[in-house]
Amino acid sequence: MEKTKQIRNCSIDIFRYICAILVIAIHTHPFEDIHAELGYIFTEIVPSIAVPFFFAVAGYFYINKLISGKPVFVSYIKRLLQVYVIWSAFYFVFLFVKDVVKDGESLFEFIKKCIFSFFITGSYTHLWFFPALIFSVCFVTILYKAGGIKILIPISIILYVIGCFGCSYYTFGVRIPVLGNLFVSSNFTVIRRIFLMGFPFFTCGYFVSILEKRLQKSSRIRIGLICSILIFIGEIYLVRKFGLQVNIAVTFGLYILICFILLLLLQNPMPQLEHISSRCKTAANFTYYSHPFFIFVISLVSLKICRIALTQTPLFILTFLVTLILGLCIDKINNKYLNLLVH
């Protein structure tokens, strides 16, 4: 029997690139130089969907392949580690020049810091995604092999609720016995990223696969998306109005919103945009991995050579353009070594 070609979900690839641009916004704070509230919206609120979406997409495809019986674990971890090691090496060289050569940091302290960051916090600011994703993949696989797939979603939701009380409902969370001590701990950011955000959104992908079978009508998904947007905006408004948050990295409404965004994209794969989506996939990966380096380089060049101190919005635009152009060039060249940077 002839195998049917699997339809590529172009919608997800295109939206992943949009999310990669939003991650640039997190680190450049666009529009803050124009208006403080506008800057907050495009730095804290809108971009908060970006990394959770990455986790949810990864979880959707990985867990479904795992449950279908495909031997996916080894190849998936190998691919993650390959990309992570390459970009870690790149940023470690960058940090070596910056911290050891320029600032005189001890080589021993630098090596110790690199080892710790590689395994725990992420080799650079944004690369925490990899330790969190690797943990999620390993834990889900072990739980599945042990026959505990049914408790996967309840565990992740409990952890996510704890994360919400440590972030958007902080004033309530710090009053909870035991958990309150966790929320004020200096290690909470790392714990939140891996266990209370990364893992729950990774398993959110599995939850979406369950919802996908039950919400087959596009009208229901569209209505759900509209409602989830309103819930997301309303919750953030109330949390900020009453000063409940220490940050809004995770909210209850965000989880619902990610579910319906992914559901809508899955229902509308738009295979006719395959050529565009392929480029978006490459550009999204390159943009996410490389943008902190180009933020630094663009800022340095503009200040030292052009004698211009860039404000937030021009820095965002230039970083977006540079990463897009280079990402498209890598896609066009299609060299097996350069491709290692974006796969």
N, C-alpha and C positions, 0 to 999 in steps of 0.2 A: 504493500500500500504506500502511495506517495505521501510523504510528510508535508503537512501544510505549513507554510511559512508563518512564523509568529509575528503578529502585528506589533510594530514598535510604538510605544506610547510617546509620541512627540510632545504632547502637552506637558508631560512631567519634565522632559529635558529642557523645554523652553522656560518653564516656571522655575526650575533649578537655577537657571542663569539669572533670572530676576532676583532670586533669593541671594545669589552670590553678590550681586550689585548691592543688595540691602546690607550684606555683611560689611562691604566697604563703608557704607553709611554709618554703621555702628562705630567704626574706628576713625572716621574723619569728621563726624558731626556736621553734616551739611545743613545749611540754612540757619545755623546758630548765629552766623554773622549778619543775618538779615532780621531775624526775629527769634527771641528765646523760645517761645512756645512752638513755633514752627520747627525749630531745631530739635526740640524734645520729641515732637511727633515723628520726625524722620530719622531720629537716632535711637529712641527707646521704644516707641509704640509700634510703628509699621515694621521695622526690621526684626521685631521679636518673633515673627513667624519663620524666619529664615532657617536657622540651625535646627529648630524642632522639625521643620519640614524635611530637611536632609535625613534626620534620624528616622522619621516615619516612613519615608520612601525606602530607605535601606531595610527597615524592619519588614515592610510589606513584602518585598521580593525575597528576602532571605528566609523568613519564617515560612512562607508558602512553599518555597523550594524544599525546605527542611521537612515539612510535614508530608510533602508529596513523595518523600523517600529518596530524593536526589542526594548524592554524596557531595554536599556543597561546602561543608565546614572548612576542610583543608585548603581548598582552592581560594575560598573567600578570605580567610585569614592571611594566606600567603600574599594575595593581591593587596590587602590593606597594609601589611607590613612592608611590602616593596615600596609603595608610595610614601608611607610614613618615614621609612629609613632614608629615602632619597631627600625628602624635604627637610628632615631633621638634620641631615648632614649639611645641607645648604645653609640652614639658619644657625647651626653651630659654628660654621666658618664665619658667618656674618657676626655672630656674637663674640667670637674669639677676637676678631679685629677690633670690634667696638669696646669690649670689656677688658681684654687682656693687653692687647697691643696699645690701644689708645688710653684706657683708664687705669692700667696697671694692676688689674685684679690678679690674685694668686692663681697660677695654673692649676694647682691642686683643688682650690675652691671652685674654679671654673669647671673642671672635670666632674667633681662631685655634684655640682649644680646641674650639669648636663645629664648625668645618669638619672638623677632624681626626676628631672622634668620629663625625660623620655618615657619613663615608666608610669609616672603619676600625674603630673600636671599638664603635660604636653610640651613638646620641644620648643614651642614658641607660643605667643599669646593665643592664637587662633587654633593651634594644632591640638588643643585639649580634646577636640572632636575624636581623634584617633584612639587614645586610651579609653575614652568613654564608649566608643563604638566596639572596640575589641572586647571590652568587658561584657557589653550587652550580648554580643554574638556568642561568646563563650558560655555565659550564664544561661541564656535561652537554650543553647544546644544541650548543655548538661541537664537542664530541667526537662527538656523534651525526651532525652534518652532515658531519664529516670521515670518517665510516665507522668510528669507533672504539668503537662501543657495546659490543663484546665485551670490551674491556679495562677497561670502567668499574668493574665489581665488583672485579677484582684490584687495581686502583689504589687504590680506596677501602679495601679490607681492609688493604693494606700501610700506608696512612696511619693507619688506626685502630689497628693494632698499635703503630706508633710512638707514637701518643697514649697508649696504655696504659702503655708504658714511661716516659712522661713524667709519669704520674699514679699509678696504682695499683701499678706496679712500678718506682717511681722509683729505689730503691736499686740496682737492676740497670741502669736506663736511664742514669744519670749516668756509668756506667763504659764505656759504648759510645762509641768514638771518633766525633768530629764531633757525633753526636746528643746526647752528654752536654753539650756546650756549648750546644746549643739548649735543653735542658731547664732549664738554670740561667739562661737569658736572661730579662731583664725583659719581653721581648715574647712569651714563650712562651704566656701565657694567651690573647692575641689569636690567635696562630698555631694554638693547640689548638682554640679555639672555631670558627674558620673552616675550617681545612684538615683537622684531625685528629678533629673531632667532628661539626660541622655537615655537611660534605660526605659523610663516610662514612655518616651516618645518613640523609641525603637519598637516597643511592644504595641504602641498605638497603631502601627502599621498592620499588625495582626488583627487588632480590633476593627480596623477599617475593612479588612478582607471579610470579616463576619458581617459587618453592616452592609457591605456591597451586595451580598446575596439577598438581603432582606429589603433594601431600599433600591429596587430596580427601576422605579419610575423617575425619570429625570426631573419631573416637576417637584417631587418630594425633596430631592437633593438640592435643587435650586432654592426652594423655600427654606430648607435647613441651613444652607449657606448664608442666606440673608439674615435669618434669625441668629446664627452664630456670630456674624459680624456685629449685629446690634448688641448681643450679650457681651462680646469682647470689649466693645467701645464703652458700653454702660458700666461694666465692672471696673474698667480702668478709671473712668470718671469718678465713680464713687470711692474707690480706693484712694485716689489722689485728693479728692475733696475732703475726706475725713482723716487724711494723713496716716493711713494704716500701713503703708509700705516702707520697706527699706530700699526696694527696687521692684520693678515689674517684669523681671526675667521670666517668671512663670505665673500664670493666673488660671483660674478654672475655665474661663472663657477661651483661653488660648488652645487648650486641649480640644475643645469642641470645634473650634475654628479650623484647626489643622485636619481634623477628621473629615470635615465637609469639603475643604479645599481638595484634599487628596481624592475623595469620592467623586467630585466633579471632574477632575482631571482623568481619572480612570475611566469614567463613562464617556469621555470625549477625547479619544487618543489622537485624533487628527493625523492619520498616517500620510496624508498628502503633503505634510510639512516635514517629511523625513530628512530632506537635505538640510533644511534650516536647523532642525533639532539636533542633528549630528554635530554641527558647528557650535550650537549652544551648549551641548554637553562638554565639548572640549574647552570652550571659553569659560564655562562655569567652574570646572575643576581648576583651570589655571588661575582664574581670578581669585578663587577662594584661597588656594595655596600660596600665591605670590604677592597678594595685595599689600600686606604689611611692609614688605621689602620696598615696594615701589612708593608707598607713602613716605617712607624714610628718604629714599633717593630723590624723589621729586621735591620734597621739602628742603633737602640739603642743597640741591642744585639751584633751586629758586633763590635761596638765601645767600649762598656763597658765591655763585657765579652771576646770577641775574640781579642780586641785591634786592630781591622782593620777598617779603614775608607773606606767604600765601595764607589767606583766611580759609575757613573750613570748606565753603562751597567750591571755590576753584580747585582746592586740593582733591576734593571728592571727584569732580569732573575729570581732572587730569589723570587721576589714578584709574578711574573707570575706562577712559580712552586708551591708556597705555596697556592695561591688562587685556582689554578687548582686542586691540590690534595684534599684540603678541600671541594671544590665544588663537586668533584666526590664522596667524602665520604658521603656528605649530600644526594646526589642523590641515592647512594647505600643503605644507612640506611633507607631512605624514611619514616622518622618519622614525624608525623603531626605537631609537634611543631617546629622541625628544618626546615620543609618545609615552615613555615611562613617567614623565612629569605630570601627565594629565589623566592617566587611567587609574 
